[in-house]
Amino acid sequence: MHGTVSILDDEHYALIMDLWAELEVKFGVKGLYKTPFPHFSYHVASQYK
């Protein structure tokens, strides 16, 4: 599958990584992040149901 993503700049990358770490510490949220880095993904299709 092909996709297009936007990678965050260093400042915002660090903010998201800190947020993910805080979610894990405070709420036990882990394993939800299947991507190795924070980013925006775009999805395009010729049609949707």
N, CA, C and O atoms as a printed pandas DataFrame, in Angstrom:
     atom_number atom_name residue_name chain_id  residue_number  x_coord  y_coord  z_coord
0              1         N          MET        A               1    0.850   -1.169    0.000
1              2        CA          MET        A               1    0.000    0.000    0.000
2              3         C          MET        A               1    0.899    1.237    0.000
3              4         O          MET        A               1    1.902    1.290    0.712
4              5         N          HIS        A               2    0.536    2.200   -0.786
5              6        CA          HIS        A               2    1.272    3.447   -0.868
6              7         C          HIS        A               2    0.581    4.506   -0.022
7              8         O          HIS        A               2   -0.627    4.436    0.205
8              9         N          GLY        A               3    1.330    5.461    0.431
9             10        CA          GLY        A               3    0.744    6.534    1.208
10            11         C          GLY        A               3    1.617    7.764    1.169
11            12         O          GLY        A               3    2.767    7.727    0.731
12            13         N          THR        A               4    1.049    8.840    1.630
13            14        CA          THR        A               4    1.768   10.094    1.740
14            15         C          THR        A               4    1.681   10.544    3.188
15            16         O          THR        A               4    0.608   10.521    3.790
16            17         N          VAL        A               5    2.809   10.950    3.741
17            18        CA          VAL        A               5    2.827   11.428    5.116
18            19         C          VAL        A               5    3.571   12.755    5.187
19            20         O          VAL        A               5    4.397   13.074    4.333
20            21         N          SER        A               6    3.260   13.509    6.215
21            22        CA          SER        A               6    4.006   14.721    6.532
22            23         C          SER        A               6    4.728   14.465    7.846
23            24         O          SER        A               6    4.103   14.146    8.857
24            25         N          ILE        A               7    6.037   14.605    7.823
25            26        CA          ILE        A               7    6.856   14.424    9.011
26            27         C          ILE        A               7    6.910   15.754    9.756
27            28         O          ILE        A               7    7.010   16.816    9.142
28            29         N          LEU        A               8    6.844   15.688   11.070
29            30        CA          LEU        A               8    6.871   16.896   11.882
30            31         C          LEU        A               8    8.281   17.457   12.011
31            32         O          LEU        A               8    9.264   16.724   11.902
32            33         N          ASP        A               9    8.368   18.755   12.241
33            34        CA          ASP        A               9    9.677   19.350   12.514
34            35         C          ASP        A               9   10.149   18.891   13.895
35            36         O          ASP        A               9    9.380   18.291   14.647
36            37         N          ASP        A              10   11.396   19.167   14.227
37            38        CA          ASP        A              10   11.992   18.661   15.472
38            39         C          ASP        A              10   11.235   19.109   16.714
39            40         O          ASP        A              10   11.040   18.321   17.639
40            41         N          GLU        A              11   10.811   20.360   16.742
41            42        CA          GLU        A              11   10.098   20.880   17.915
42            43         C          GLU        A              11    8.803   20.118   18.164
43            44         O          GLU        A              11    8.540   19.696   19.290
44            45         N          HIS        A              12    7.987   19.936   17.116
45            46        CA          HIS        A              12    6.697   19.277   17.277
46            47         C          HIS        A              12    6.836   17.760   17.421
47            48         O          HIS        A              12    6.029   17.118   18.093
48            49         N          TYR        A              13    7.847   17.203   16.797
49            50        CA          TYR        A              13    8.160   15.787   16.988
50            51         C          TYR        A              13    8.403   15.524   18.473
51            52         O          TYR        A              13    7.842   14.585   19.037
52            53         N          ALA        A              14    9.234   16.348   19.104
53            54        CA          ALA        A              14    9.550   16.184   20.528
54            55         C          ALA        A              14    8.308   16.348   21.392
55            56         O          ALA        A              14    8.132   15.609   22.361
56            57         N          LEU        A              15    7.443   17.306   21.058
57            58        CA          LEU        A              15    6.210   17.493   21.830
58            59         C          LEU        A              15    5.321   16.252   21.787
59            60         O          LEU        A              15    4.775   15.847   22.813
60            61         N          ILE        A              16    5.173   15.654   20.620
61            62        CA          ILE        A              16    4.340   14.455   20.491
62            63         C          ILE        A              16    4.963   13.272   21.224
63            64         O          ILE        A              16    4.256   12.508   21.882
64            65         N          MET        A              17    6.282   13.115   21.117
65            66        CA          MET        A              17    6.947   12.023   21.832
66            67         C          MET        A              17    6.749   12.183   23.343
67            68         O          MET        A              17    6.522   11.199   24.047
68            69         N          ASP        A              18    6.836   13.420   23.838
69            70        CA          ASP        A              18    6.593   13.683   25.260
70            71         C          ASP        A              18    5.154   13.360   25.634
71            72         O          ASP        A              18    4.900   12.788   26.695
72            73         N          LEU        A              19    4.220   13.720   24.778
73            74        CA          LEU        A              19    2.811   13.423   25.032
74            75         C          LEU        A              19    2.571   11.917   25.084
75            76         O          LEU        A              19    1.879   11.432   25.979
76            77         N          TRP        A              20    3.137   11.176   24.134
77            78        CA          TRP        A              20    2.992    9.721   24.138
78            79         C          TRP        A              20    3.565    9.126   25.422
79            80         O          TRP        A              20    2.967    8.219   26.001
80            81         N          ALA        A              21    4.712    9.624   25.871
81            82        CA          ALA        A              21    5.328    9.126   27.104
82            83         C          ALA        A              21    4.435    9.434   28.306
83            84         O          ALA        A              21    4.275    8.599   29.196
84            85         N          GLU        A              22    3.856   10.630   28.329
85            86        CA          GLU        A              22    2.967   11.004   29.420
86            87         C          GLU        A              22    1.711   10.140   29.438
87            88         O          GLU        A              22    1.258    9.741   30.510
88            89         N          LEU        A              23    1.146    9.846   28.279
89            90        CA          LEU        A              23   -0.024    8.960   28.207
90            91         C          LEU        A              23    0.301    7.579   28.766
91            92         O          LEU        A              23   -0.524    6.965   29.443
92            93         N          GLU        A              24    1.495    7.099   28.480
93            94        CA          GLU        A              24    1.891    5.782   28.997
94            95         C          GLU        A              24    2.050    5.813   30.506
95            96         O          GLU        A              24    1.575    4.911   31.196
96            97         N          VAL        A              25    2.712    6.837   31.030
97            98        CA          VAL        A              25    2.956    6.925   32.477
98            99         C          VAL        A              25    1.660    7.149   33.245
99           100         O          VAL        A              25    1.400    6.455   34.228
100          101         N          LYS        A              26    0.845    8.105   32.813
101          102        CA          LYS        A              26   -0.348    8.487   33.574
102          103         C          LYS        A              26   -1.518    7.532   33.400
103          104         O          LYS        A              26   -2.284    7.312   34.338
104          105         N          PHE        A              27   -1.664    6.955   32.192
105          106        CA          PHE        A              27   -2.855    6.165   31.909
106          107         C          PHE        A              27   -2.569    4.737   31.457
107          108         O          PHE        A              27   -3.496    3.974   31.185
108          109         N          GLY        A              28   -1.293    4.373   31.377
109          110        CA          GLY        A              28   -0.949    3.014   30.956
110          111         C          GLY        A              28   -1.197    2.756   29.482
111          112         O          GLY        A              28   -1.243    1.603   29.055
112          113         N          VAL        A              29   -1.357    3.810   28.700
113          114        CA          VAL        A              29   -1.596    3.672   27.266
114          115         C          VAL        A              29   -0.265    3.359   26.596
115          116         O          VAL        A              29    0.654    4.178   26.613
116          117         N          LYS        A              30   -0.165    2.168   26.006
117          118        CA          LYS        A              30    1.054    1.809   25.284
118          119         C          LYS        A              30    0.714    0.806   24.205
119          120         O          LYS        A              30   -0.308    0.123   24.268
120          121         N          GLY        A              31    1.567    0.727   23.234
121          122        CA          GLY        A              31    1.344   -0.230   22.159
122          123         C          GLY        A              31    0.348    0.218   21.106
123          124         O          GLY        A              31    0.072   -0.522   20.162
124          125         N          LEU        A              32   -0.193    1.416   21.253
125          126        CA          LEU        A              32   -1.148    1.903   20.265
126          127         C          LEU        A              32   -0.466    2.556   19.082
127          128         O          LEU        A              32   -1.086    2.767   18.039
128          129         N          TYR        A              33    0.793    2.873   19.236
129          130        CA          TYR        A              33    1.512    3.625   18.226
130          131         C          TYR        A              33    2.314    2.665   17.362
131          132         O          TYR        A              33    3.439    2.308   17.711
132          133         N          LYS        A              34    1.756    2.253   16.261
133          134        CA          LYS        A              34    2.396    1.276   15.385
134          135         C          LYS        A              34    3.432    1.914   14.479
135          136         O          LYS        A              34    4.253    1.216   13.884
136          137         N          THR        A              35    3.402    3.208   14.373
137          138        CA          THR        A              35    4.403    3.887   13.554
138          139         C          THR        A              35    5.588    4.239   14.442
139          140         O          THR        A              35    5.403    4.534   15.622
140          141         N          PRO        A              36    6.776    4.214   13.908
141          142        CA          PRO        A              36    7.939    4.504   14.743
142          143         C          PRO        A              36    8.159    5.996   14.988
143          144         O          PRO        A              36    9.054    6.370   15.746
144          145         N          PHE        A              37    7.363    6.842   14.362
145          146        CA          PHE        A              37    7.549    8.275   14.518
146          147         C          PHE        A              37    6.213    8.987   14.325
147          148         O          PHE        A              37    5.376    8.521   13.552
148          149         N          PRO        A              38    5.997   10.113   15.018
149          150        CA          PRO        A              38    4.757   10.866   14.831
150          151         C          PRO        A              38    4.716   11.525   13.452
151          152         O          PRO        A              38    5.718   12.052   12.969
152          153         N          HIS        A              39    3.543   11.483   12.834
153          154        CA          HIS        A              39    3.383   12.056   11.501
154          155         C          HIS        A              39    1.902   12.216   11.194
155          156         O          HIS        A              39    1.056   11.708   11.931
156          157         N          PHE        A              40    1.586   12.908   10.124
157          158        CA          PHE        A              40    0.227   12.977    9.589
158          159         C          PHE        A              40    0.174   12.086    8.356
159          160         O          PHE        A              40    1.036   12.174    7.482
160          161         N          SER        A              41   -0.844   11.225    8.288
161          162        CA          SER        A              41   -1.040   10.365    7.123
162          163         C          SER        A              41   -2.224   10.883    6.320
163          164         O          SER        A              41   -3.191   11.403    6.876
164          165         N          TYR        A              42   -2.131   10.734    5.017
165          166        CA          TYR        A              42   -3.212   11.151    4.127
166          167         C          TYR        A              42   -3.731    9.931    3.391
167          168         O          TYR        A              42   -2.960    9.077    2.952
168          169         N          HIS        A              43   -5.047    9.860    3.263
169          170        CA          HIS        A              43   -5.667    8.736    2.577
170          171         C          HIS        A              43   -6.485    9.270    1.415
171          172         O          HIS        A              43   -7.252   10.220    1.569
172          173         N          VAL        A              44   -6.321    8.663    0.268
173          174        CA          VAL        A              44   -7.051    9.087   -0.918
174          175         C          VAL        A              44   -7.604    7.844   -1.607
175          176         O          VAL        A              44   -6.939    6.811   -1.671
176          177         N          ALA        A              45   -8.806    7.955   -2.111
177          178        CA          ALA        A              45   -9.401    6.841   -2.853
178          179         C          ALA        A              45  -10.300    7.400   -3.955
179          180         O          ALA        A              45  -10.811    8.515   -3.849
180          181         N          SER        A              46  -10.480    6.625   -4.990
181          182        CA          SER        A              46  -11.344    7.077   -6.078
182          183         C          SER        A              46  -12.803    7.129   -5.643
183          184         O          SER        A              46  -13.589    7.903   -6.190
184          185         N          GLN        A              47  -13.173    6.298   -4.649
185          186        CA          GLN        A              47  -14.521    6.366   -4.085
186          187         C          GLN        A              47  -14.536    5.676   -2.730
187          188         O          GLN        A              47  -13.702    4.819   -2.439
188          189         N          TYR        A              48  -15.484    6.062   -1.926
189          190        CA          TYR        A              48  -15.688    5.467   -0.607
190          191         C          TYR        A              48  -17.108    4.912   -0.552
191          192         O          TYR        A              48  -18.008    5.432   -1.210
192          193         N          LYS        A              49  -17.301    3.875    0.221
193          194        CA          LYS        A              49  -18.650    3.321    0.408
194          195         C          LYS        A              49  -19.402    4.169    1.395
195          196         O          LYS        A              49  -20.560    3.882    1.700
